[in-house]
Amino acid sequence: MNALTHQVVVQRREVQGGGVVVLDLQSADGSSLPSFEAGAHIDVHLAPDLVRQYSLCGDPAEKGRYRLGVLRDPATRGGSLAVFERLNEGTVITIGAPRNHFPLVPEARHSVLVGGGIGITPMLAMAYALSAAGKGFELHYCTRSAASSAFLEELAAAPFADKVRLHFDEAGDAGRLQVAAVLAAAGTAHTHLYVCGPSGFMDWVIGSSEQHGLPAAQIHREYFNADVDTRGGAFEVVAAASGKTVRVQEGQSIVAALKTIGIQVPVSCQEGVCGTCVCTVLEGEYDHRDVYLTAEEKTENDQIMTCCSRAKSARLVLDI
């Protein structure tokens, strides 16, 4: 292991809501684990070629334990199935150090946390942090039904239980989240919105927030997955540092093309979600198809997610 990875043991495992496995991880050698901030995630090494990112959903103030909640996804590409089948109490695995691309804004006067399904996981850590800091916030948990929901007992017993609002589809329109009403009550001048969950749900929450006048800079998001569109004509990629050139065919990712000439780009989600495969662009015009970079970062035109994005120009020069 090195400073960026740690060996941990599954200290406790519990399946909640029928399809969510909740794991408590502790250092395998008894040493302390790095502290983390609300919104952070870790890489979980499930196999030599299978690394997935999962949000830390425990209380950031609690030392010595990382907590994960993983949904058994019927459309899994292997990650959630591996978690369910391989990670039992006593199992030792390798994880990465916490990384945070979804941090809280410290100066926000009020925060609206919205978790759709398994998107509740980063919101739990945020709620613990905001509660400890004495900040104004509310937590909205949106799921199909109470029976399919994880963490309900924890939320009911949490120090911020009075700030939790549950929204179940089974209750019909009366139970569903009303974004406009939430923002109208909170006000938009100093409110920050955080949303995580299925992409369609997130797009709806974000779109509704924008329509209600919440500035884009006050809307924060984290996608768990996204549809990958590899359509588009072929183009050339020059790896400047390596002195190699390859042609990326239609339907082929830049990562896959580079691999054919011996250049390995670290990759994990393969959906433009996690940011692992980011490369610096030195020359060329490209077509962003990721959900990792913000709109502002995309306009800067200096980074590309090589697992999913493509080129608009005939040639891209990358700093690899």
FIZA-577215 format. One record per residue (C-alpha): z, y, x. Coordinates in steps of 0.1 Angstrom, whole numbers, plus 5000, padded with zeros to 4 digits. Layout:
ZYX/...
***
This chain:
500050005000/499650375010/500950704998/498450704970/499250354956/502450174947/503349824937/505249804905/506749524884/506549504846/510249534837/509749534799/506849454776/506749504738/503949494713/504149754686/502049844656/500249514659/497949614686/499649844712/501449694742/504249924756/505049854792/507949984813/507049974850/509549994880/508949994917/508549634930/510749704960/513449914944/512250244958/511750554937/508450624921/506850974924/507851224897/505251324872/504451614848/503651574812/500051494806/499651294838/498050944840/497950664866/495250434878/496150074870/494449814893/493949514870/491549334893/489649424925/486749574905/488749674874/490649994875/491650184844/493550504837/496450524813/498650814803/502350814812/504150834779/507750834790/510151124795/509151304828/512851374834/513651004835/513550884871/512550534883/510450424854/506850474842/505950394806/502450304793/501050234758/497750044758/495749974727/494049644724/490549774718/487949544702/485249734720/487049694754/484949674786/487749454800/490649694806/492849664776/492149294773/493249244809/496449444801/497249224772/496448894789/497748954824/500649204823/503749014813/507349084822/507749014859/504049074868/503549284899/500549514900/499149804920/499050154905/497950494918/500050794921/500251014890/497451264885/497351534859/494151684845/495851754811/498851984820/500952194797/500552574799/504052694809/503653044793/502552914759/504953044732/504052764708/502352434714/500652214688/500351854700/497951634681/497651264689/495151044671/496050674673/496750574709/496150944718/499850984710/500750864745/500351184765/501751384736/505051184739/505551304775/504651654765/507151654736/509951544759/509051814784/508752094758/511951984741/513951984774/512552334782/513552474748/509952564740/508452594705/506152314695/505252054669/503851704673/501351564648/500751184650/497651074631/496950704624/495550474598/498950344585/502550314594/502149944600/499450004627/501450274645/503350234677/506350454688/507650524653/511250414661/511250614693/509950924675/512550894648/515350874674/513951144698/515651474704/512651644689/512451424658/512551734635/509351854651/507351534644/504851514616/503251184607/499851164591/498650834577/495150784563/496550534538/498250824521/494950984512/494151354515/497851454511/498751264543/495951394565/496251664591/495352004578/494352184610/493752524594/497152524577/498852424609/497252704629/497752954601/501452884601/501752894639/499453194644/496653184670/497553464694/500053264715/499452904703/498052634725/496552314711/496551984729/494551694714/493951334725/492451034706/489150894695/486251124704/485151174668/488651274658/489051504687/485751674680/486851734644/490251884655/488652104682/485852214658/488352304631/490552494655/487552694668/486552774632/490052894625/489753144655/491752964682/490253074715/488652804736/490952874765/493952774743/492452434733/493152154757/491751794754/491851454770/489251194761/490050824765/486350714762/482950854754/479450734746/477250724777/473650854773/471450744802/468250854786/465951074806/463251064832/463550944868/464651184896/465451174933/468951204948/469451304984/472751204999/473051495024/475951365045/474551015047/470951115053/469650875026/467450924996/467150714964/465150734932/467350714900/465350534873/465550604836/468550414822/470150394856/473250584867/473350784899/476250564910/474250244905/471250394923/473350504953/474850154955/471350004961/471150204994/474650115005/476550424993/479650334974/480950614951/484450544937/484150484900/486450374872/485750464836/481950474839/481950704808/482451054823/486051064813/488351014843/486651224871/486850954897/483150964906/482851344909/480551464937/479651814949/476051934942/474452124970/471052174954/469252104921/469752144884/471651884865/472451774830/476151734824/476951434801/480651394808/483751504789/485851554820/484751894832/485552204810/482752424797/483652684823/483452424851/480152304839/478652654841/479652684878/477052414886/478752264917/480151934905/478651624888/479951304873/477751054890/478550774865/476850934835/475251274842/471551324852/469251574867/467051834850/465251904882/463151654901/465651644929/469451664934/471151704968/474751574968/477351624995/477951255001/
***
